[in-house]
Amino acid sequence: MKTSVIGLDIAKNVFHLYSIGDDNKAIKKKLKRAELLAFFANYPVSLIGIEACGSAHHWARELIKLGHEVILLNARYVKSFVIGNKNDFNDAAGIFDAVTRPNKRTVTIKTIEQQDIQLVHTIRSGLVGKRTALVNQTRGLLSERGIVIPKSINQLRKQLPLILEDAENNLTPLSREMFSEHYERLVVLDEEITNQDQRIIRLCHANELSQRFTEVRGVGPLIATAVLFDIGNGKGYTKGSDYAANLGVVPRQHSSGDKQLYLGISKRGNRYIRTLLIHGARSVISHCDKKQDKLSLWLKALVERRGFNRAAVALANKNARILWAMTTQGTKYDESMV
């Protein structure tokens, strides 16, 4: 079996390979997890396409060590090349077709260090989600008993201990015990999230690039380290607007002929980083009322013309492009050039 291009559909235990041989006939092979690296270690150097999904970065690194060229493909892009019913060999064939196209949508292969940073963010995000669910559940259960707390974690932290101590609010001993346990869980989650925040700050300070990122207005250690694990060396994008598009902070386009129609933002790509950038931008806009620097004046004029939310997205877009430029050019942030 001799070929230079392979579509590889990866999974937990069974992997499917698709290629075209010298006789233009389809070649299909199924490999178990333990057989994969041994097979490619004895296989001629090839271009291997893999859909960017769970464990894809791990297998890409391992195959590169064996001398192969590996390209990770955006899963949404690959889907349009799959023909026929959903099965693993058809998926591998779709990957094979997609990786041979000149304008393919690729995903930069992450290093193990980048994935370590991503691990911290993933765990922190999960803890924040659990805390939000706990707060909402507690507020809902209290409202069923005629006790209403405003929408705020801080309000729940302040008022729940007072509610538990109030003997005249008609809480039963059982409900008081259950709400007390909820409060203890909230305290534990707060401590765990604080620990992850401190870890993120240490990771930010340990890396020269992420330290430079924090010089950008609206970018703190959380965003700086998130972009650090996502962007790598920045060479996966030809220009800053490509990285902004990858994060989904650019308008969707629905144009035909000479009529150009732009819709809301595309919301493609990394939702987590997009959300962080927009939250950071909102913070900047909220504090620019009395400032007279170039960026603040631009933001205030933009808010007047287009509204607060569009201005926040515009700043998130600008910051994404700035972070890409700082990564690829090795420069420091210069606010006078914004």
Rosetta blueprint (number, residue, H / E / L):
1 M L
2 K L
3 T L
4 S L
5 V E
6 I E
7 G E
8 L E
9 D E
10 I L
11 A L
12 K L
13 N L
14 V E
15 F E
16 H E
17 L E
18 Y E
19 S E
20 I E
21 G L
22 D L
23 D L
24 N L
25 K L
26 A E
27 I E
28 K E
29 K E
30 K E
31 L E
32 K E
33 R H
34 A H
35 E H
36 L H
37 L H
38 A H
39 F H
40 F H
41 A H
42 N L
43 Y L
44 P L
45 V L
46 S L
47 L E
48 I E
49 G E
50 I E
51 E E
52 A L
53 C L
54 G L
55 S L
56 A H
57 H H
58 H H
59 W H
60 A H
61 R H
62 E H
63 L H
64 I H
65 K H
66 L L
67 G L
68 H L
69 E E
70 V E
71 I E
72 L E
73 L E
74 N L
75 A H
76 R H
77 Y H
78 V H
79 K H
80 S L
81 F L
82 V L
83 I L
84 G L
85 N L
86 K L
87 N L
88 D H
89 F H
90 N H
91 D H
92 A H
93 A H
94 G H
95 I H
96 F H
97 D H
98 A H
99 V H
100 T L
101 R L
102 P L
103 N L
104 K L
105 R L
106 T E
107 V E
108 T L
109 I L
110 K L
111 T L
112 I H
113 E H
114 Q H
115 Q H
116 D H
117 I H
118 Q H
119 L H
120 V H
121 H H
122 T H
123 I H
124 R H
125 S H
126 G H
127 L H
128 V H
129 G H
130 K H
131 R H
132 T H
133 A H
134 L H
135 V H
136 N H
137 Q H
138 T H
139 R H
140 G H
141 L H
142 L H
143 S H
144 E L
145 R L
146 G L
147 I L
148 V L
149 I L
150 P L
151 K L
152 S L
153 I H
154 N H
155 Q H
156 L H
157 R H
158 K H
159 Q H
160 L H
161 P H
162 L H
163 I H
164 L H
165 E H
166 D L
167 A L
168 E L
169 N L
170 N L
171 L L
172 T L
173 P H
174 L H
175 S H
176 R H
177 E H
178 M H
179 F H
180 S H
181 E H
182 H H
183 Y H
184 E H
185 R H
186 L H
187 V H
188 V H
189 L H
190 D H
191 E H
192 E H
193 I H
194 T H
195 N H
196 Q H
197 D H
198 Q H
199 R H
200 I H
201 I H
202 R H
203 L H
204 C H
205 H H
206 A L
207 N L
208 E H
209 L H
210 S H
211 Q H
212 R H
213 F H
214 T L
215 E L
216 V L
217 R L
218 G L
219 V L
220 G L
221 P H
222 L H
223 I H
224 A H
225 T H
226 A H
227 V H
228 L H
229 F H
230 D H
231 I H
232 G L
233 N L
234 G L
235 K L
236 G L
237 Y L
238 T L
239 K L
240 G H
241 S H
242 D H
243 Y H
244 A H
245 A H
246 N H
247 L L
248 G L
249 V L
250 V L
251 P E
252 R E
253 Q E
254 H L
255 S L
256 S E
257 G L
258 D L
259 K E
260 Q L
261 L L
262 Y E
263 L E
264 G E
265 I E
266 S L
267 K L
268 R L
269 G L
270 N L
271 R H
272 Y H
273 I H
274 R H
275 T H
276 L H
277 L H
278 I H
279 H H
280 G H
281 A H
282 R H
283 S H
284 V H
285 I H
286 S H
287 H L
288 C L
289 D L
290 K L
291 K L
292 Q L
293 D L
294 K H
295 L H
296 S H
297 L H
298 W H
299 L H
300 K H
301 A H
302 L H
303 V H
304 E H
305 R H
306 R H
307 G L
308 F H
309 N H
310 R H
311 A H
312 A H
313 V H
314 A H
315 L H
316 A H
317 N H
318 K H
319 N H
320 A H
321 R H
322 I H
323 L H
324 W H
325 A H
326 M H
327 T H
328 T H
329 Q H
330 G L
331 T L
332 K L
333 Y L
334 D L
335 E H
336 S H
337 M H
338 V L
